[in-house]
Amino acid sequence: MQDIDELAAELRTDIEAAGSLDDLEAVRVRALGRKGTITHLMKGLGAMEPEERRAAGTALNVLKDETVVAIEDRRTSLRNLALTEQLATESIDVTLPVRAEGCGRIHPVSQVVDEIVAIFADMGFAVAEGPDIEDDFYNFTALNIPPEHPARQMHDTFYLEAERDGAPLVLRTHTSPVQIRHMRSSPPPYRIIAPGRTFRCDSDMTHTPMFHQVEGLAIGHDIHMGHLKGCLEEFARVMFEDDNLRMRFRPSHFPFTEPSAEVDIGCSRKGKELRIGEGGDWLEILGCGMVHPNVLENVGLDPNEWQGFAFGMGIDRIAMLKYGIPDLRAFFESDLRWLRHYGFAPFDVPTLAGGLAR
Ligand code: PHE
């Protein structure tokens, strides 16, 4: 019988010398396989005298365990070695300048969403989201638009066949349901903006069935119209990069705000050309107001304790105005030539410090 110590030393050397997982497997089969050296020695135990068998059995078991552990260790270090090698060959230098011609472009809507978020984030607003498919309660009822209210017709709603609580589901007609979802899911105060897709059955030069809005909501103990006015003035002046931009707040009506206003910014129209800030004309950009007490009650807030403002504006329209894009429908045609012309460089992320758009 081969000397066990000798065999142990031999195996140790072979295991250490195995340069690949395949080599190592061959060593394992040679020692522990069905016809392996250790297996063979173990089979021989039966023919020994009890005394001798006990001693040899113990030694063989120790050898077997040590071999299994040594192979496992070697396997781990071979794997680590392979990984280190792979990582070294697959490294990329992320500091290399990007090749501009290989880049996609950022869609004007995404760009303007990022700009709007940057401006309101600077005023302490966080981004909130809600689903495109809404139920009647969130899109209408909770917003103080009861079933027979004429505003439901004005919204040109897309109704789905599916129902929830006995009422059809709808594609949300505005981002205002996000107000409700947000207020029902967390305690006041609130300061959020909610950009997203909205849907109305309407299509021409300035309307598409899917468009984008951003909702704003600020609720606290003493938030008033002055704050609303200040926020929106700050927004419009930064957005249109004009510190003296003229604005006017016109009394209006929305079921979910009281009082309500529409906001116009100064512009001039010469023929087809529209310029923001100049001239004596006005252009409507958003709706806003103080959140109606019924809306606060619908989300379980006491209107004697909590108050604040909300606003909603069309993002696509802001993009058209700011970047002089004439036809809204082209926004959603996925024409690459249009995107190359009107799109934005992906690495110019809008920030207030770095500039909103270049
Ligand atoms: N949801 C309104 C719309 O789609 C806009 C709005 C939002 C008005 C919030 C007032 C307050 O027209």
Residues whose N, C-alpha, C, O or C-beta is under 5 A from the ligand:
A	BS01	LIG	T173 H174 S176 F254 T257 G287 C288 G289 A310 F311 G312
